[in-house]
Amino acid sequence: MNKKLILSFLLPIFVAACSSPKLDEPEVVIDIPATKSFVGVVNKLSVPLNNLESDFYLLTDSKNRIYLNSLIHNLQDYIDYEVRLRGQIQYSDLAGKQVEILNVEQIDIISTPEVELDILNYESSNLGISFEYLATFDLEEFSSQLSLSDPNSRQLIKFKFIDKTSDQNLSFDSYVDSLNLDAPKETYVTNNHRYDLYNLSSDTIKYFLESNKYILEITYIFLDASNEGFTAFDEFLNSLKLSDVEISESSEQITETNPEISIDSDDPSTNDSLEDENDDSDSDQTKTPLDDVASSLDVKVVDYTQNEMIVTDEDFTNEVDSEYLNIINNFESNIDSVLDSFQSSISYSFTDNDEFYLIYFDTNDNQKRVLIDYSNGFKTIATFKEGSVSDWDLVSGVNIAFDRPLTVINKQDNQFLPSVSLKEGFRLFESLAMKIQSFYPTDWYYSRQDDVYIFSSDPKTFEPSMLISLMDDSSSKEYLNLSLNEYIQVSTNIFVKKLNAGFFKLEFIDDSTDTSYILDSLRDV
């Protein structure tokens, strides 16, 4: 009787003890890193911080510090560079304060630190020549020759002075002809002189200039040239001056021979145009030589501030810019010497600095991207692969064309579509995942979450300024009557556009955005 009483008393206590929650066990929180991008200057910590696995930080324009580490990039190589970094953000405690640590996956260089190099002056009264050159070059003098060489940049500049007074029959044209140069003649204008230029190969250029006494032959050889090398040579050539050459070129002569405003003398339509202008010159005394040249060129002015329009297939009927098409044809005819496994091109995006991005299929049907310099031959500057987080990850080289304005030419059904130029303040966005491209403001950033791209003007908070999302079948049913490349406004700030890749909804949160320009630019890749 007593045993039953005791058991009946203890049982509720035992059950209660077994069923009570374990207060000592901490709650498990899974921290999923978020992908973000930031713009700023890379710095190195003067004193390592023991509780942070980072020796570097990014200083943004707003003076925020983003601590950095990377498994795939040597951040030491980017100190003092202004860059755009993309990667996964995590948080850590530093002196009781939460700080951000970015695991850097992609680096785009915006600008490099300025390096001041010593400049030396050379002057010879005997040869009648003066110029400035970088102290990194070694100068050697001979009786009728000079040479400048820089072993580090593998550049060589050779001067040869041919004395015209020693041979009465020697003329400028006869000397150049005697060299049998297998290249067309071009013209290069500097601050002081106008040169005849011959591109002999992908790494050798010859320049010719005539003075009263000499024919000057300059050979420029660049075995491993960089953009910095070309800039240094241009500055050298601009400083060069022959003392016995009278600078008598008129503005008309310089304009006619400037490579930036070139006129093809073999084009009969151009010649006819110039002849007509000469016939009418007496009737219009207010024209300048620059006006004459400009009026003879076929210049197309595009106004991007027109009212909203609907883009359809009819907009693709114009011809592709012949200048770009010539570059493309020349490149693809020599592509085996530039790319190893090229199968077919998808799009070309030309910068304003003799470079282009090429998206192409390789022989294994993989999409790849390269940045090519075509200022002298075709040289690969950077290569990219499809990214797991961003659309393109840098594989090799430096993305020096980041943030430059682009003229985009896409390929559709084996035909190149008319070029589309980005107006100032915009850059190109390309999505391999959704097979689309669009323009967006240069001061915005973007990231992808499933089938939605989020564009933001604030890389810290990533508050949306614009959303581009792929619509599913159920939500796009009511827009099936739209034509290809046509869009419709469905509310104050929401639009739907039909592409081959599907129906896309664009939501503009920032009402200052040029919505019609972005809508027109949204196309299939």
Order of alpha helices (4+ residues) and beta strands (2+ residues): alpha-beta-beta-beta-beta-beta-beta-beta-beta-beta-beta-alpha-beta-beta-beta-beta-alpha-beta-alpha-alpha-alpha-alpha-beta-beta-beta-beta-beta-beta-beta-beta-beta-beta-beta-beta-beta-alpha-beta-beta-beta-alpha-beta
